[in-house]
Amino acid sequence: MNRILIRNGTFLVPDAKAPVLQGDMGIKDDKIVYIGSSLSQESVDTEYDEIVDGRRKLFMPGLVNTHGHAAMSLLRGVGDDLALQVWLEEKMWPNEAKFTADDVRVGTLLSILEMVKGGTTAFVDMYDHMNEVAQAVEQSGIRGCLTRGVIGLCPPDVQDAKLAEAVQFAKDWHGKADGRITAMMSPHAPYTCPPDYILRFVEAAHDLNLPIHTHMSETAREVAENEAAYGLRPVAHLEKLGVFSRPCLVAHGVHLTDDEIGILAKYDVRVSHNPGSNLKLASGVAPVLKLLKAGVKVSLGTDGPASNNNLDMFEEMRLAALIHKGISGDPEAVPAYSAFQMGTREGARSIWLDHTGALEIGNKADFIALNIDQPHFYPYSNLLSHAIYSASAQDVTDVWVDGKAIVRGGSCLTLDEEKIKAEFTLRYEKLING
């Protein structure tokens, strides 16, 4: 049995009134079995095999990134300061068409390195060559909610092959890697998948008993074109096609009416808010305050590393807390505690991982440590506030998933960082130079 005690630590817990706890946290195998005041020395000596000194560190749940395309690290900086459709059609899709399975493998490994070293313990990935992504997740120790994203703007036989591949991937990998991998079905977006093709994904999701993940209402142009093509805005269009008859996570949800928010709440559709990517692409700002007021689960995602351009979930929490204050004129719009919950517990719940996302007894031991013995954390007046407004991915020192250390002292224990960076550089140069 794996028996670890974090001794004399400072912990962020899911308590809005008292979110900072001083004391100990005990882990046995893959679960948290104790969190509270300091244990007696007798209990420590008899119940735990490994003692971790928690002094000068802040422990919090691992961050959950609910939308992204990890392999797009290969295209970081390739097309910046462009509108979404121009960015996609002129920069991303032509380069992605050149991607091999090896490109996806190495691009994903580099992104997983960035994520785990920055405190992300679970992420959503929608892409191609997903077997490579799943193997990278299995190797690294991170938790992955994975899906073969499918663009349906292609001949019928290609559509058939892509759908079959998505179904087979889900059958092969859902529940694998000791349960760290789960799967979803993903028609890419209403503007890239014809209605009859989306219907087939809904049917497959029912057959496999899996959720659906898709992009939705990211730009005003997308919404207008959907209405022109089908007579409906994206929310009503997806509702009509039965997408919301499955558990559903949509990315972005930037351009939503009050009625559409009501529909999302009715079907318990979860929204991945991607503030950094949406700002960079000038897509707009999602109506998060209205979504939260309606009871919609809102989580945070970075989107891909080519539209962000990093995978720093601390930055997303900070942006979520700041931009909604700015556009609403209300400094209490998204307080630090709400942003913290979006990046942790609500992220986990949004991808149906109800056993993680909070430091609570019985939960999976997915947690991280930050070095708070640094100038930007002083004074220790409000460490929850500091985690949102002062911290960054570079402050993470240690990461555990399922009670197993995968980052220690800032170094990844499961992946060869230097080898990955070297191979990544070679793949990038070949991609760009031909």
C-alpha positions in Angstrom: 0.0 0.0 0.0 1.2 3.5 -0.9 0.9 5.6 2.3 2.0 9.2 2.1 1.5 12.0 4.6 1.9 15.7 3.7 3.0 17.1 7.0 2.6 20.7 8.2 1.3 22.0 4.8 -1.1 24.7 3.7 -4.0 23.4 1.7 -6.7 25.0 -0.5 -10.0 23.2 0.3 -13.6 23.6 -1.1 -14.9 25.8 1.6 -15.8 29.3 0.5 -15.7 30.7 4.0 -12.5 29.0 5.1 -10.6 27.9 1.9 -7.1 27.8 3.5 -6.4 24.9 5.9 -3.2 24.4 7.9 -2.2 20.9 8.9 -1.7 17.4 7.3 -3.1 15.4 4.4 -2.9 11.6 4.3 -3.0 9.5 1.1 -3.3 5.8 0.9 -3.0 4.2 -2.5 -4.8 6.5 -4.9 -7.2 8.3 -2.4 -7.1 11.1 0.2 -7.9 9.5 3.5 -7.3 12.4 5.9 -7.1 16.2 5.7 -7.2 18.3 8.8 -5.2 19.5 11.8 -1.7 18.0 12.4 -1.7 14.3 13.4 -0.1 13.0 16.5 3.4 11.6 16.0 2.2 8.1 16.9 -0.4 8.2 14.1 2.3 9.4 11.7 4.7 6.7 12.7 2.2 3.8 12.5 0.0 4.8 9.5 2.3 6.3 6.9 5.5 5.2 5.1 6.5 8.4 3.4 6.5 11.8 5.0 6.5 14.9 2.8 7.6 18.2 4.4 4.8 20.6 3.5 6.4 23.7 5.0 6.6 26.7 2.7 4.4 25.0 0.1 0.8 25.5 -0.9 -1.1 22.3 -1.8 -4.2 22.5 -4.0 -6.2 20.2 -6.3 -4.6 19.5 -9.7 -5.9 21.8 -12.4 -8.4 20.6 -15.0 -8.1 21.9 -18.6 -11.4 21.1 -20.2 -10.6 22.0 -23.9 -7.6 21.7 -26.1 -5.7 20.3 -29.0 -2.3 19.3 -27.5 -0.4 18.4 -30.6 -0.9 21.9 -31.9 2.2 22.9 -29.9 3.9 22.3 -33.2 2.1 25.3 -34.6 2.7 27.7 -31.7 3.5 31.1 -33.1 2.9 30.0 -36.7 -0.2 32.1 -37.2 -0.8 34.9 -34.7 -2.9 38.0 -34.5 -5.6 36.7 -37.0 -9.3 36.2 -36.9 -10.5 32.6 -36.2 -11.6 31.6 -39.7 -8.4 33.1 -41.3 -6.2 31.5 -38.7 -7.9 28.1 -39.3 -8.2 28.2 -43.1 -4.9 29.8 -44.0 -2.5 28.7 -41.2 -3.8 25.8 -39.1 -5.6 23.4 -41.5 -3.0 23.5 -44.3 -0.2 22.7 -41.8 -2.3 20.1 -39.9 -2.9 18.3 -43.1 0.8 17.5 -43.1 0.8 16.0 -39.6 1.9 12.4 -39.2 1.2 10.1 -36.3 4.7 10.9 -35.1 4.1 14.6 -35.3 1.0 14.2 -33.1 2.9 12.0 -30.6 5.7 14.4 -30.1 3.5 17.5 -30.1 1.3 15.9 -27.5 4.2 14.8 -25.3 5.6 18.3 -25.3 2.2 19.7 -24.3 1.8 17.1 -21.6 5.2 18.1 -20.2 4.1 21.7 -20.2 0.8 20.8 -18.5 2.0 18.5 -15.8 5.0 20.8 -14.9 2.5 23.6 -14.6 0.0 21.8 -12.3 -2.5 20.4 -14.7 -3.5 16.8 -13.7 -6.4 16.3 -16.2 -7.1 17.6 -19.7 -9.5 17.2 -22.6 -8.0 16.6 -26.0 -9.8 16.7 -29.3 -7.6 15.7 -32.2 -6.5 13.2 -34.9 -4.2 10.2 -34.4 -5.7 9.8 -31.0 -4.0 6.4 -30.3 -0.8 8.4 -30.1 -2.4 10.8 -27.6 -3.7 8.0 -25.5 -0.3 6.3 -25.3 1.3 9.6 -24.2 -1.3 9.9 -21.5 -0.7 6.4 -20.4 3.0 6.9 -20.3 3.0 10.3 -18.5 0.6 9.5 -15.6 -1.7 12.5 -16.4 -5.5 12.0 -16.6 -7.0 12.5 -20.1 -10.5 12.8 -21.4 -9.9 12.1 -25.1 -11.8 12.2 -28.3 -11.1 11.8 -32.0 -12.3 15.2 -33.3 -13.9 14.9 -36.7 -14.4 17.5 -39.4 -17.1 16.3 -41.8 -16.3 18.5 -44.8 -15.3 15.5 -46.9 -16.7 12.8 -49.2 -19.1 10.2 -47.7 -16.5 7.4 -47.7 -14.1 9.6 -45.8 -16.8 10.6 -43.3 -17.5 6.9 -42.8 -13.9 6.1 -42.1 -13.5 9.0 -39.6 -16.6 8.0 -37.7 -15.5 4.4 -37.6 -12.1 5.5 -36.3 -13.7 7.7 -33.6 -15.9 4.8 -32.5 -13.0 2.3 -32.4 -10.8 4.7 -30.4 -13.5 5.1 -27.8 -13.9 1.3 -27.6 -10.2 0.7 -27.3 -9.3 3.4 -24.7 -12.3 4.3 -22.6 -11.4 3.3 -19.0 -7.9 2.3 -19.8 -4.6 3.4 -18.1 -6.0 2.4 -14.7 -9.1 4.5 -15.4 -7.1 7.7 -16.1 -8.4 7.7 -19.7 -12.0 8.4 -20.6 -13.5 9.0 -24.0 -16.1 11.2 -25.7 -17.5 11.6 -29.2 -16.7 14.8 -31.1 -18.2 16.2 -34.2 -15.8 19.2 -34.5 -18.4 21.9 -34.8 -21.8 22.7 -36.4 -20.0 24.7 -39.1 -17.6 21.8 -40.0 -20.1 18.9 -39.8 -23.3 18.6 -41.9 -26.4 17.9 -39.9 -26.8 14.3 -41.0 -23.2 13.6 -40.0 -23.8 15.1 -36.5 -26.9 12.8 -36.2 -24.6 9.8 -36.7 -22.3 11.0 -33.9 -25.3 11.4 -31.6 -26.3 7.8 -32.4 -22.8 6.5 -31.8 -22.7 8.4 -28.5 -25.9 6.7 -27.4 -24.6 3.3 -28.5 -21.4 3.7 -26.6 -23.0 5.5 -23.6 -20.5 8.4 -24.0 -20.6 12.2 -23.7 -20.3 14.5 -26.7 -17.8 17.4 -27.0 -18.0 20.0 -29.7 -17.1 23.6 -30.5 -20.1 26.0 -30.4 -20.9 29.7 -30.8 -17.2 30.7 -30.7 -17.6 33.7 -33.1 -20.3 36.0 -34.3 -19.5 35.0 -37.9 -20.1 31.3 -37.0 -23.4 32.0 -35.5 -24.6 34.1 -38.4 -23.5 31.5 -41.0 -25.2 28.7 -39.1 -28.4 30.8 -39.0 -28.1 31.5 -42.8 -27.4 27.8 -43.6 -29.9 26.1 -41.4 -32.3 28.7 -40.2 -31.2 28.2 -36.6 -28.5 29.5 -34.3 -26.0 26.8 -33.1 -27.7 26.1 -29.8 -31.1 25.4 -31.3 -29.5 23.6 -34.2 -27.6 21.2 -31.9 -30.7 20.8 -29.7 -32.7 19.8 -32.8 -30.1 17.3 -33.8 -30.2 15.6 -30.4 -26.7 16.5 -29.3 -28.0 17.6 -25.9 -29.7 14.3 -25.4 -26.3 13.0 -24.4 -24.2 14.4 -21.6 -22.5 17.3 -23.4 -19.5 19.6 -23.0 -19.3 22.6 -25.4 -16.2 24.7 -25.9 -16.4 28.5 -26.0 -20.1 29.5 -25.9 -19.1 33.1 -26.5 -22.1 34.3 -28.4 -25.2 33.2 -26.5 -28.6 34.7 -26.0 -30.5 34.5 -22.7 -32.9 31.9 -24.2 -29.9 29.8 -25.4 -28.4 29.9 -21.9 -31.8 28.6 -20.7 -31.6 25.7 -23.1 -28.1 24.8 -22.0 -29.2 24.9 -18.4 -32.2 22.7 -19.2 -30.1 20.0 -20.6 -27.2 20.3 -18.1 -24.8 21.2 -21.0 -21.4 22.1 -19.6 -19.4 25.1 -21.0 -15.6 25.2 -21.3 -14.7 28.9 -21.0 -11.5 29.6 -22.9 -10.7 33.3 -22.0 -7.1 33.4 -23.3 -7.8 31.9 -26.7 -11.0 33.8 -27.1 -9.3 37.1 -26.4 -6.3 36.3 -28.6 -8.5 35.4 -31.6 -10.8 38.4 -30.8 -13.8 36.0 -30.7 -15.3 37.8 -27.7 -16.0 37.1 -24.0 -18.4 34.4 -23.0 -21.3 35.5 -20.8 -20.0 33.6 -17.8 -22.0 35.6 -15.2 -25.3 34.7 -16.9 -24.2 31.1 -17.4 -23.4 30.7 -13.7 -26.6 32.5 -12.6 -28.6 30.0 -14.8 -26.9 27.1 -13.1 -24.7 26.1 -16.0 -21.4 24.3 -15.1 -18.6 26.5 -16.3 -15.0 25.2 -16.4 -11.8 26.6 -17.9 -9.7 25.5 -20.9 -6.7 26.9 -22.6 -7.7 25.7 -26.1 -4.7 24.6 -28.2 -1.2 26.0 -27.7 -1.4 27.6 -31.2 -4.2 29.9 -30.2 -3.3 30.8 -26.6 -0.2 30.3 -26.8 0.5 28.5 -23.6 -1.1 25.8 -21.4 -0.9 27.7 -18.1 -4.2 27.1 -16.3 -3.2 29.7 -13.6 -3.3 32.3 -16.3 -6.8 31.1 -17.3 -8.1 31.3 -13.7 -6.6 34.8 -13.4 -8.2 35.9 -16.7 -11.5 34.5 -15.7 -11.4 36.4 -12.5 -10.3 39.7 -14.2 -12.1 40.1 -17.5 -15.6 39.6 -16.1 -14.9 42.2 -13.5 -13.8 44.5 -16.3 -16.7 44.0 -18.7 -19.4 44.0 -15.9 -18.0 46.9 -13.8 -18.5 44.6 -10.8 -15.4 43.7 -8.8 -17.3 40.8 -7.2 -18.3 39.3 -10.5 -16.0 36.3 -10.4 -14.2 36.3 -7.1 -11.0 34.3 -6.6 -12.8 31.4 -5.0 -15.1 31.0 -8.0 -12.1 31.1 -10.4 -10.4 28.5 -8.3 -13.5 26.3 -8.4 -13.7 26.7 -12.2 -10.1 25.5 -12.6 -10.5 22.5 -10.3 -13.7 21.0 -9.0 -16.0 22.4 -11.7 -13.5 21.3 -14.4 -13.6 17.8 -13.0 -17.4 17.7 -12.8 -17.6 19.1 -16.3 -15.9 16.0 -17.7 -17.7 13.6 -15.4 -14.7 13.0 -13.1 -16.7 13.5 -9.9 -14.0 11.7 -7.8 -11.3 14.4 -8.2 -11.0 18.2 -8.4 -11.0 18.9 -4.6 -8.9 18.0 -1.6 -11.5 16.0 0.3 -11.5 12.6 2.0 -12.4 9.9 -0.5 -11.4 11.8 -3.6 -8.6 10.7 -5.9 -5.2 12.0 -4.8 -4.7 14.4 -7.7 -2.9 17.4 -6.2 -0.1 19.8 -6.7 2.4 21.8 -4.6 3.5 25.4 -5.2 6.6 27.0 -3.8 5.3 30.0 -1.8 8.7 31.0 -0.4 9.0 33.5 -3.1 8.6 37.3 -3.1 5.3 37.4 -5.1 3.6 35.2 -2.4 4.5 37.4 0.5 2.8 38.3 2.9 0.8 35.1 3.5 -2.3 37.3 3.9 -4.6 35.4 1.6 -3.1 32.4 -0.1 -6.3 31.7 -2.1 -6.1 35.1 -3.6 -2.4 34.6 -4.3 -3.0 31.4 -6.1 -5.4 33.2 -8.5 -3.9 36.7 -8.8 -0.1 36.1 -8.2 0.8 32.5 -9.1 1.8 31.0 -12.4 2.6 27.6 -13.8 6.3 28.2 -13.0 5.5 28.1 -9.3 4.5 24.4 -9.3 7.2 22.1 -7.8 5.4 18.8 -7.3 2.5 16.9 -8.9 0.7 13.7 -7.9 -2.0 11.8 -9.8 -3.7 8.8 -8.3 -1.4 9.3 -5.3 1.7 8.8 -7.5 4.3 11.5 -7.9 4.8 12.5 -11.6 6.6 15.8 -11.0 9.1 16.3 -8.1 11.2 19.4 -7.6 10.1 20.7 -10.9 11.2 17.7 -12.9 8.9 15.3 -14.6 9.5 11.7 -13.4 7.6 9.9 -16.1 8.9 11.6 -19.3 12.3 12.3 -20.7 12.1 16.1 -21.2 15.4 16.6 -23.0 14.6 13.8 -25.5 11.1 15.1 -26.1 12.3 18.7 -26.7 15.0 17.4 -29.1 12.7 15.3 -31.1 10.0 18.0 -31.1 12.5 20.5 -32.6 13.4 18.0 -35.4 9.7 17.4 -36.2 8.9 21.1 -36.2 11.8 21.9 -38.6 10.7 19.1 -41.0 7.1 20.3 -40.9 8.0 24.0 -41.6 10.8 23.4 -44.1 9.4 20.4 -45.8 
